[in-house]
Amino acid sequence: MDPERTPNGPSDGDRNFTGPTGAVARFGARLEAMSTPTTTAAAGAVDAVKVYGKGGTEVRALDGVTVSFERGKFTAIMGPSGSGKSTLMHCLAGLDRLTAGKVFIGDVDVSSLNDKHLTTLRRDQVGFVFQAFNLVPTLTALENITLPLSLGGRKPDQAWLDQVIDAVGLRPRLTHKPTELSGGQQQRVAVARALATRPQIIFADEPTGNLDSKSSAEVLSFMRHAVDAFGQTIVMVTHDPGAASYADRVVFLADGRVVDEMESPTADRILDHLKRLGG
């Protein structure tokens, strides 16, 4: 991470997500005690609960999570295996539904949307980067980057698309198909695809899990650049302290609850914290 960069952690108000107008009234005394952010957060959860199974097999993957993610910031979510970090991200992104509570993208209550509106929201307002790349093997790099726009019947903003392509350094590879690209190049295509629609937020689930150290650093540096230069909001789930050190803030989960957070993280500080959590 650039030593000259001074990450900005969350203010006390940013820690508490109030959602759209009227959220305080809906959620009662607990939210009344919260500070109201001056601007709506990029995403957040209020009293989020996710339960899998019933009776003796019941698992509370999320157990009353309230958290917000500031616009234009890079946040990492970490925790021991089974802490609920991936479940939280999937529910925030509308890939899974809560058992109780609320999740928001901007001022939209994601938990209230039907399947059609949820699909539209994910396509137009949310970018995804997964560990497995999820590129279409029969499409070129450029076609994969613009696929969400094509599915939505939208033409790309050519100036923005050129900026993204040049930022990830893929221009010489635009006509290549995924099998002709390295793992690092494929993940850069995936990140560029996530940025192409100018989403409100990008969710990245272990984006460097299948990459070597050099390719990981390239992808993470670009994600950091997307935040600093483009004002992009990124929320990343990772188990890697080195990857999380690229973020402005780390949110720690354990047993389905937010237990702590760290501003201006370093790999060593994160590792020490994870050891205390049992991660």
N, C-alpha and C positions, 0 to 999 in steps of 0.2 A: 504494500500500500504506500502511496506517496507520502513521505514523511512531512511534507509541507502542508498536507491537507489537515484541517482541523475538523473532525467530525462533530456534528451537533447532535447531542442526545436529546431526548424528549424533555420538555418542560413538564411541570406538575400537571398542567392542564392537558397536555398531549397524552399523558398516561391514561386519562379517563375519557372514554369515547361516549359522547352523548347522542350520536346519530342525528337524524333530521329534526326539524322543528317539532316540538311536542313530545320528544322522547322522555324528557324529565317527567312530564305528567303521566306517561304510560308506565314508566318503571318505578314511580313512587319515591319513597324517602331515600332509598339508596342512591339513586341518581341525583336527587336534590342536593346531596352532600358533595357531589362531584363538581369540579371546576368545569365551566363550559368553554371549549376551545373557541378561539376567535374565528376559525375556519373549520369546515367539516373535514374530518380525517379522510384519508384515502380509503380506508377500510377499518372495520372493527367488529368486536363481538361484545355482547352484553349478557351476562349470566348464561353463557353457552353450555349446554349439557348434551352429550351424545352417549347413548347407552346402546350396547350391542348385547343381544341375547336376553333371556329372562330367567328369573329364579336363581338356581344354583350356578347357572352359566353366565349370569349377567356381568358385563364389564362396563364400567363407566370410563369411557375413553376421554371424555371431557367432563369436568365436574365443577361447573360454575365459573367459566372463564370470562373475564372482562378485560379487554385489551384494545388498544387503538394503534393504528399505523399512520404516521404523519406523511403528508404529501411531500414528494421530492426527496425522500430519504430511503436508505437501504437498511432494512432490518433483517437480522437472522433470528430464526427460532431454533433453539437447541434443547436437549434434554436427554435423559437416559432412554434406552429402548423401552417402548411401551408408555412413554410419558404423555402421548397425545399430540405431539407436534405435527405429524403428517395429517392426523384427523382434523386438527384445527385449521390447517391450511386448506384442506379439501372442503371443509364446511364454509370457510370464508369465500372460497372461489366458486361455490355453488356446485361442486362436484359431488357433494354428499349433503344430506339434510340433517339438521339438529333434531334431537328429541325434545328439547325445550330451549328457550332463550331466543336471541336475535343475532343475526349477522348482517352487516351493511357493506355495500360498495358505494363510497361517496354517501349520498343521502337516500340511496335505494335500499329498502329492507329486502335483502335477498331471500330471507326465509319465508316471505309472503308471496313470492313469484310462482306462477304456474310454469310448467315445463317449457312451453313455447317462449314465454318472456325470459326465462332463465337462459335458454339457448341463445337468444338474441343478446342478452347482457354479456354472456361469456364470449361471444364472437366479437362484439363491438367494443367492449369496455375492459376486457381482461385479457392479459397475455399469459401464456403458459410456457415454462421450460421444464422438461422432465429429464430424469437420468437417462432414459432410453432413447433420447433424441426425438422419436416419433415422426420421422420424416417419411414422406411417401416415396418409395423406391423408384417409381416410374417417372417421377417429376425431376426437373433440374433444380439446382440450388435456387435460382431466381423464382421458379414456379412454386417451390416450397415456401419461400419467403412471402410471396404474395397470395398464397392459398386462402388465408382467412378473408382477404378482401374479395377474392374471386367468389368464394362461397356466399358472401353477403351481397354480391352484385355491385360492388363498389370499385371504382378505378383508383389506383394508387396515386398519392401525391408524389409526383416524380421527383421533385426537389428533396422531399423528406426521405424518399426511398433511396435516392443517391447518397444522401448524407449517412444513412444507416449502413448501406453497403460498403461505403468507403471507411466508415468507422470500424467495421469488423474485418476489413481487409480481404473481402471476398470477391472483388471485381474480376480477377483473373479466373475465378472458379464458377462463375454464374451459370455456365452451360453444362457443368458437370453434374452427374447424378450422385446420390449418396454413396453408392459403392465405390465411386472414384474419389471420395474425399476421406481424409483422416478423421479420427474420432473428434479431435479438437475442431476441425473445420465443420463437421456435421453439427456440433453443438453451437458453433457460432452462427450457422444457418438457423438453428432453432431459436437463438436469442434474437437474431434479426427478424425472424418471423413474428416473434412476440412483440417487437417494437413497431412493426410495419403499420399496425392499425392505430398507433398513438394511444394505447390503452390508458385508462386511469391508473392501473396497477398491473404489475407483472408478478406472478407467483412462480417460484422456482423450487422444485422438489429434488434435492440432492443433485444439482445440475453438473457437478464435477465427479459424481460417483463412479463413472466409467472411464475417466480420463487419467492420463499420466500427469505427473507434477507440472511439466512444462505447459501442456494443453490446459490444465486446470487454471494455472496462473493467467494464461491468455484470456480465457473465458471470463474469469473473475475480474480481471483488469478492465475488460470491455463493459461488464455490468456496472462496475464502479464509475466508468466514464459516462455511461448512459445516465446515471444519477447526477453526476457533477455537471455534465455539459448539456444534457437534454431535460433535466428536471424530472426524470422518470422516477416513479415509486416502485421499489422492488421489495418483496418479502420472500426470503429464502429459508427453506428447511435444510439443515445440514448437520452432520455429526462431526465435521472436520473443523477444529479450532482455527486452522490456518485459513480456511475458506471464510469462516465467520468474522475473521479479523478485517476483512474488506468492508464490513458493514459499519454503519454509524452507531448501531445499537443492537444488542443481543437480548432477546427475551428468553428466559429459561422456564421450562415446564417440568413438572414432576407429578406423577400420579394424577394427570388430567387437570392440573391447576398451574397458574402462573405463580412461580415462587420467587422470582427475582428478575432483574434486568441489569444490563451493563452498558454504559456509555463509553465511547472512544475505546472499543475493545482491542486487545492485543491477543495473539495466540496463547502466550504464556498465562495471562490472566484468565482467559476462557478455560484453558485446560485445568488450572487449579480449581476453578469454580465447579467444573464438571466432576472433578474427583470428589468434591465435597457433596455433590448431589448423587454420587454413585453412578455417573454416566461413563 
